[in-house]
Structures are given as C-alpha cells and as structure tokens.
Amino acid sequence: MLEAVEETLAAGHQVLVFINRRGFAPTLSCHACGWLAECDHCDARLTLHRQPPLLACHHCDQRRALPDACPDCGSADLRPLGSGTERTEETLAERFPDVPVHRIDRDSTRRRDALEQTLTEVRRGEPCLLVGTQMLAKGHHLPHVTLVVVVNADAGLYASDFRALEHSAQLLEQVAGRAGRAAHPGRVLVQTMHADDPHLRLLSARGYDALAEQLLEERRVAALPPFRFLALLRLEGAQEAAVTELGGRAAAALREHLEARELDVDCLGPVPAPMERRQNRYHLQLMLSAEKRSRLHEAGAWLAAWLEAEPAARRVRWSLDIDPQTLS
C-alpha cells in the first residue's frame, strides 16, 4: 500500500486513504495488566484522541483526560490499540513529510466552512493525501484522485446485524468510486485480515450486483427480508429491572394473542440490544417476523395498543419500528 501511495504521488496524482474510524486509536490499553479505557455510561470503549489529547465516547460524548498511569495496576505503560483517522494521518505525514495530508472527519470539520476549504485546496490538483471517514465516500468529485486505499475493511464485514455486509459493500463501492473519475484510470486497494473471505472476493471479482444476488439467496434460505417482513420493538429505560420486566410481559402477552388468533407471526426475544447500556439507559428488543405484511401489521397494532394501556410502559420509553434498517 505504501509503495502504491508513493508511486501515485510521484506521478503527480492524489491519494484517498479511507478508514471509517475517528480518533487516534479505538481505545487505550495497559500493556501490563490488560486494562482497557471504557465508558462509564455505555457498554463501549473510549476512543483515544490526540487533537486535543483526551478519551471520548462516540456514543454519549463523555470526555475524560488521559491518565498518567493505569487505574487498575498503576503501570505507566499505556498504549493505543488499533488505528483511527488521526493515527493514520500522523503515520502518513511521517512517511511522506513533503506531501500535504488533509484529514476529513467529524472532528476536523467542526469549524464552519472547514470541509469546503479543504476540498477547494484539494481540487487545485497538487499531489496530496486525503485521510477520511465516510464523509469522503460519496457525493464528492475529486478528479485528481487516482488511488483509493481502504484501511481495515473488516470492521463492517463481521457484525451482528444481518445487513452489515450489504452496507459495507455499498460503502466500499462508493469510496472506490472516488478514484479515476477524470482522465486518469483509478486503482483501489482494500486492506483486510480476511483476504480469502468469499463475499469480499466475489465483490472484488464480479462487483456489487453479483454479491447482492448471493446475499439475496442467503436471505431467502434464512427467511430474512425481503422474503419476510420484520418489526422491532425497542424498549429503553434508566432501570434495567423495569425494562426487562416489561419486555418479558409484553412478549408473553403477544405470544398468547398470536396463539389465540392463530396468527402466523414469529415473536423472537426479548433480548438485550447489541449495545445494551447506552447513556446510562438499558436497551431491550423484541422482534416480530411474518411472511405476510398484513399479519405483521395486525400483530404490531395489537402490541402497540397493549403497551399504550399498560401502566408500567409509562416508565419505559418504547417504539415499534416497522421494516427496521438497523438492529442496533
């Protein structure tokens, strides 16, 4: 990858380095005892930032000063784990000191007009490196970019959401489309720890349409959308016991109703959300699945009416999402 970057810059072209993770590193770790910097309010790790130096949660925006030593064992051997846009920018600036490096993410573009000023400078056509998140992936015409490098493409390939691979492939297609948009041909390099992954190889060899066809067949076999219809009941509250108790009662009542009405609707859960605790609130989910949309709507309407009449539901925030696009 570094050799390709060097060749592209030497030819007078520009390079886009895509990494879909803000900050310097995904977290801070103690090399002596294994401690990891974690958020006090979410089931998530704090992201290490260098500009300014701090630890931040990208879910609740909690911010914490960098510790001088490990809070568990007192060791001063604290090390960043993984890479984000800041660390990638720093590495490339050291490797190519004579080439401007422009970082484009939510942190670097907070100032008004910062994004447009950077893009205006890039469009002048002088050799440079762009480092950014999905803010750069779509909607920008960068005629002088002839090489796109995707750093750590695996983050979106192996997630709990069944749509994760579909969304990751779409994002890869979009960011790949930034290369070779003008007179010079483009090249795309994807960095992965799983180069033999069949989905990734299919996307590389035959494109998104071929991958979509295969994913559709996998969805059909697994009885997932678009071959079945889903609804997701989301429950959240400050008291874990209240959320769990209401979710269990709602599921039991719904299953009893479905059995009595002989409705062909599956009720799955309740289970904790992929991130159970977020901003000190506990999140629970109940999924409804049906082959016919009319049956799904009938079950969903009954469940919503049950919750509206349930006194305990007034102490818990709930929503019923028809055709949820994310399971988080």
C-alpha positions as CSV (number, residue, x, y, z in Angstrom):
1,M,0.0,0.0,0.0
2,L,2.8,2.4,0.9
3,E,4.6,1.6,-2.3
4,A,1.4,2.3,-4.3
5,V,0.9,5.6,-2.5
6,E,4.5,6.6,-3.2
7,E,4.1,5.8,-6.9
8,T,0.9,7.7,-7.2
9,L,2.3,10.8,-5.5
10,A,5.4,10.7,-7.7
11,A,3.2,10.6,-10.8
12,G,1.6,13.9,-9.6
13,H,-1.7,12.5,-8.6
14,Q,-3.7,12.4,-5.3
15,V,-4.5,9.5,-2.9
16,L,-7.5,8.9,-0.7
17,V,-7.0,6.8,2.4
18,F,-10.3,5.7,3.8
19,I,-10.6,4.5,7.4
20,N,-14.1,4.5,8.9
21,R,-13.0,5.2,12.5
22,R,-12.4,8.7,14.0
23,G,-9.8,9.5,16.6
24,F,-6.2,8.3,17.1
25,A,-7.0,4.8,18.2
26,P,-10.2,2.8,19.1
27,T,-9.1,2.6,22.7
28,L,-6.2,2.9,25.3
29,S,-4.8,-0.3,26.9
30,C,-2.5,-1.1,29.8
31,H,0.3,-3.4,28.5
32,A,1.0,-4.6,32.0
33,C,-2.5,-5.9,33.1
34,G,-4.7,-5.6,30.1
35,W,-6.9,-2.7,31.4
36,L,-9.0,-1.0,28.7
37,A,-10.4,2.5,28.8
38,E,-14.2,2.1,28.9
39,C,-17.1,4.5,29.1
40,D,-18.9,4.9,32.4
41,H,-22.2,5.4,30.7
42,C,-22.2,2.9,27.8
43,D,-21.1,-0.6,27.0
44,A,-18.4,0.8,24.8
45,R,-14.7,1.7,24.9
46,L,-13.4,5.2,25.0
47,T,-11.7,6.4,21.8
48,L,-8.2,7.9,22.1
49,H,-7.9,11.4,20.6
50,R,-4.7,13.4,20.2
51,Q,-6.1,16.7,18.9
52,P,-6.8,17.6,21.7
53,P,-5.5,14.8,23.9
54,L,-8.4,13.0,25.6
55,L,-10.5,9.9,25.8
56,A,-14.0,10.3,24.3
57,C,-17.1,8.1,23.9
58,H,-18.6,8.4,20.4
59,H,-22.0,7.2,21.7
60,C,-22.7,9.6,24.7
61,D,-19.9,12.1,24.1
62,Q,-18.4,11.6,27.6
63,R,-14.9,13.0,27.7
64,R,-12.1,12.1,30.1
65,A,-8.5,13.3,30.5
66,L,-5.7,10.9,29.5
67,P,-4.5,9.0,32.6
68,D,-0.8,9.2,33.6
69,A,-0.9,5.6,34.8
70,C,-3.2,2.6,34.7
71,P,-6.1,3.0,37.2
72,D,-6.0,-0.8,38.0
73,C,-2.3,-1.6,38.4
74,G,-0.5,1.8,38.4
75,S,1.7,0.9,35.4
76,A,2.7,3.8,33.1
77,D,2.9,1.5,30.1
78,L,-0.3,2.7,28.4
79,R,-0.6,2.0,24.7
80,P,-3.1,2.9,21.9
81,L,-4.8,-0.1,20.3
82,G,-5.7,0.0,16.6
83,S,-5.9,3.0,14.3
84,G,-8.2,5.8,13.6
85,T,-8.1,8.8,11.2
86,E,-5.7,10.8,13.5
87,R,-3.2,8.0,13.8
88,T,-3.4,7.3,10.1
89,E,-2.8,10.9,9.3
90,E,0.2,11.0,11.7
91,T,1.7,7.9,10.1
92,L,1.4,9.2,6.6
93,A,2.7,12.6,7.5
94,E,5.9,10.9,8.9
95,R,6.2,8.7,5.9
96,F,5.6,11.4,3.3
97,P,6.9,14.6,5.0
98,D,6.9,16.7,1.8
99,V,3.3,16.0,0.9
100,P,0.2,17.7,2.4
101,V,-2.0,15.4,4.4
102,H,-5.7,16.5,4.7
103,R,-7.8,14.8,7.3
104,I,-11.6,14.9,6.8
105,D,-13.8,13.6,9.6
106,R,-16.4,14.9,12.0
107,D,-13.7,16.3,14.3
108,S,-11.6,18.1,11.7
109,T,-14.6,19.8,10.1
110,R,-16.4,21.2,13.1
111,R,-15.4,24.7,12.1
112,R,-17.7,26.4,9.7
113,D,-16.6,26.0,6.1
114,A,-13.7,23.8,7.1
115,L,-14.8,21.0,4.8
116,E,-15.3,23.2,1.8
117,Q,-12.0,25.0,2.3
118,T,-10.1,21.7,2.4
119,L,-11.9,20.4,-0.7
120,T,-11.2,23.6,-2.6
121,E,-7.5,23.2,-1.8
122,V,-7.6,19.5,-2.9
123,R,-9.3,20.4,-6.2
124,R,-6.4,22.5,-7.2
125,G,-4.8,19.2,-8.3
126,E,-1.5,19.3,-6.5
127,P,-0.3,15.9,-5.1
128,C,-1.7,15.3,-1.6
129,L,-3.1,12.7,0.7
130,L,-6.7,12.7,1.9
131,V,-7.5,10.7,5.0
132,G,-11.1,10.4,6.0
133,T,-14.2,8.6,7.1
134,Q,-17.4,8.0,5.1
135,M,-17.8,11.8,4.9
136,L,-15.4,11.4,1.9
137,A,-17.1,8.2,0.5
138,K,-19.9,9.8,-1.5
139,G,-21.0,12.9,-3.2
140,H,-17.6,14.4,-3.8
141,H,-16.0,14.8,-7.3
142,L,-12.2,14.5,-6.8
143,P,-10.8,14.4,-10.3
144,H,-7.2,14.1,-9.3
145,V,-7.6,11.1,-7.0
146,T,-6.3,8.0,-8.8
147,L,-5.7,5.7,-5.9
148,V,-8.1,4.8,-3.1
149,V,-6.8,2.8,-0.1
150,V,-9.3,1.2,2.3
151,V,-7.7,0.6,5.7
152,N,-9.1,-2.2,7.8
153,A,-12.1,-3.1,5.7
154,D,-13.0,-5.9,8.2
155,A,-14.8,-3.8,10.7
156,G,-18.1,-3.9,8.8
157,L,-17.8,-7.4,7.4
158,Y,-18.4,-9.3,10.7
159,A,-21.1,-7.6,12.7
160,S,-24.3,-8.9,14.4
161,D,-26.6,-7.1,12.0
162,F,-27.6,-9.2,9.0
163,R,-27.4,-6.1,6.8
164,A,-23.8,-5.3,7.9
165,L,-22.2,-6.9,4.9
166,E,-24.6,-5.3,2.5
167,H,-23.9,-1.8,3.9
168,S,-20.2,-2.4,4.0
169,A,-20.1,-3.5,0.3
170,Q,-22.1,-0.4,-0.6
171,L,-19.7,1.8,1.3
172,L,-16.7,0.1,-0.4
173,E,-18.3,0.6,-3.8
174,Q,-18.9,4.3,-3.0
175,V,-15.4,5.0,-1.8
176,A,-13.9,3.1,-4.7
177,G,-15.9,5.4,-7.0
178,R,-13.8,8.4,-5.9
179,A,-10.8,7.0,-7.9
180,G,-10.3,7.6,-11.6
181,R,-13.2,9.9,-12.1
182,A,-11.4,12.1,-14.7
183,A,-8.7,11.5,-17.4
184,H,-6.5,9.0,-15.5
185,P,-7.6,5.5,-14.5
186,G,-8.2,4.7,-10.9
187,R,-7.0,1.9,-8.6
188,V,-8.4,0.6,-5.4
189,L,-6.6,-1.3,-2.7
190,V,-8.5,-2.9,0.2
191,Q,-6.6,-3.9,3.4
192,T,-8.1,-6.9,5.1
193,M,-7.1,-9.6,7.6
194,H,-9.5,-12.0,5.7
195,A,-8.4,-11.9,2.1
196,D,-10.0,-15.3,1.5
197,D,-13.4,-14.2,2.6
198,P,-15.8,-15.4,-0.2
199,H,-18.0,-12.3,-0.1
200,L,-15.1,-10.0,-0.3
201,R,-13.5,-11.9,-3.2
202,L,-16.9,-12.0,-5.0
203,L,-17.2,-8.2,-4.6
204,S,-13.7,-7.7,-5.9
205,A,-14.0,-10.1,-8.9
206,R,-17.6,-9.5,-10.1
207,G,-18.9,-6.3,-8.4
208,Y,-21.8,-5.4,-6.2
209,D,-24.6,-6.9,-8.4
210,A,-23.1,-10.4,-8.1
211,L,-22.7,-10.0,-4.4
212,A,-26.2,-8.7,-4.0
213,E,-27.6,-11.8,-5.8
214,Q,-25.7,-14.1,-3.5
215,L,-26.9,-12.2,-0.4
216,L,-30.5,-12.3,-1.6
217,E,-30.2,-16.1,-1.9
218,E,-28.8,-16.3,1.7
219,R,-31.6,-14.1,2.9
220,R,-34.2,-16.4,1.2
221,V,-32.7,-19.5,2.9
222,A,-32.6,-17.8,6.3
223,A,-36.1,-16.3,5.9
224,L,-34.9,-12.7,6.3
225,P,-36.0,-9.6,4.4
226,P,-37.0,-9.1,1.7
227,F,-38.5,-12.6,1.9
228,R,-40.1,-12.0,5.3
229,F,-41.2,-8.8,7.0
230,L,-39.8,-7.6,10.3
231,A,-40.9,-5.3,13.1
232,L,-38.7,-4.4,16.1
233,L,-40.0,-3.3,19.4
234,R,-37.3,-1.2,21.2
235,L,-37.6,-0.7,25.0
236,E,-35.3,1.6,27.0
237,G,-35.2,2.9,30.5
238,A,-32.9,4.0,33.3
239,Q,-33.9,0.9,35.4
240,E,-32.7,-2.4,34.0
241,A,-35.3,-4.4,36.0
242,A,-38.2,-2.3,34.8
243,V,-37.2,-2.7,31.1
244,T,-36.6,-6.4,31.5
245,E,-39.9,-7.0,33.3
246,L,-41.9,-5.0,30.8
247,G,-40.2,-6.7,27.9
248,G,-40.9,-10.2,29.3
249,R,-44.6,-9.4,30.0
250,A,-45.1,-7.8,26.5
251,A,-43.6,-10.9,24.8
252,A,-45.7,-13.3,26.9
253,A,-48.9,-11.3,26.2
254,L,-48.1,-11.1,22.4
255,R,-47.4,-14.8,22.1
256,E,-50.7,-15.6,23.9
257,H,-52.5,-13.3,21.5
258,L,-50.8,-14.8,18.4
259,E,-51.7,-18.3,19.6
260,A,-55.3,-17.4,20.3
261,R,-55.8,-15.7,16.9
262,E,-53.7,-18.3,15.1
263,L,-51.6,-15.5,13.5
264,D,-48.6,-16.7,11.5
265,V,-46.2,-14.3,13.2
266,D,-42.9,-15.3,15.0
267,C,-42.0,-13.5,18.2
268,L,-38.3,-13.5,19.0
269,G,-36.9,-12.3,22.3
270,P,-36.8,-10.2,24.3
271,V,-33.1,-9.9,24.2
272,P,-30.6,-7.1,25.1
273,A,-29.8,-4.7,22.2
274,P,-26.3,-5.1,20.6
275,M,-25.3,-2.2,22.9
276,E,-27.4,-2.9,26.0
277,R,-26.3,0.1,28.1
278,R,-26.1,3.5,26.3
279,Q,-26.0,6.9,28.1
280,N,-26.9,5.0,31.3
281,R,-30.1,3.7,29.8
282,Y,-30.8,0.0,29.3
283,H,-32.0,-1.2,25.9
284,L,-34.1,-4.3,25.1
285,Q,-35.5,-5.6,21.8
286,L,-38.4,-7.8,20.7
287,M,-38.6,-8.9,17.1
288,L,-41.7,-9.8,15.1
289,S,-41.3,-11.7,11.8
290,A,-44.0,-12.7,9.3
291,E,-44.4,-13.9,5.7
292,K,-47.3,-11.5,5.1
293,R,-47.2,-7.8,5.9
294,S,-50.9,-7.7,6.9
295,R,-50.2,-10.3,9.6
296,L,-47.2,-8.3,10.9
297,H,-49.2,-5.1,11.0
298,E,-52.1,-6.8,12.8
299,A,-49.7,-8.2,15.5
300,G,-47.8,-4.8,15.7
301,A,-51.0,-2.9,16.2
302,W,-52.2,-5.2,19.0
303,L,-48.8,-4.9,20.7
304,A,-48.8,-1.1,20.5
305,A,-52.3,-1.0,21.9
306,W,-51.3,-3.3,24.8
307,L,-48.3,-1.1,25.6
308,E,-50.4,2.1,25.5
309,A,-52.8,0.5,28.0
310,E,-50.1,-0.9,30.3
311,P,-49.2,1.4,33.3
312,A,-45.7,0.0,33.5
313,A,-45.0,1.2,29.9
314,R,-45.3,4.8,31.0
315,R,-42.0,4.4,32.9
316,V,-40.2,3.0,29.9
317,R,-39.6,4.6,26.5
318,W,-40.7,2.3,23.7
319,S,-41.1,2.4,19.9
320,L,-42.2,-0.1,17.3
321,D,-40.1,0.1,14.1
322,I,-41.7,-1.5,11.0
323,D,-39.0,-2.7,8.5
324,P,-36.1,-1.7,10.7
325,Q,-33.0,-0.9,8.7
326,T,-30.7,-1.5,11.7
327,L,-30.9,-3.9,14.7
328,S,-28.9,-1.6,17.0
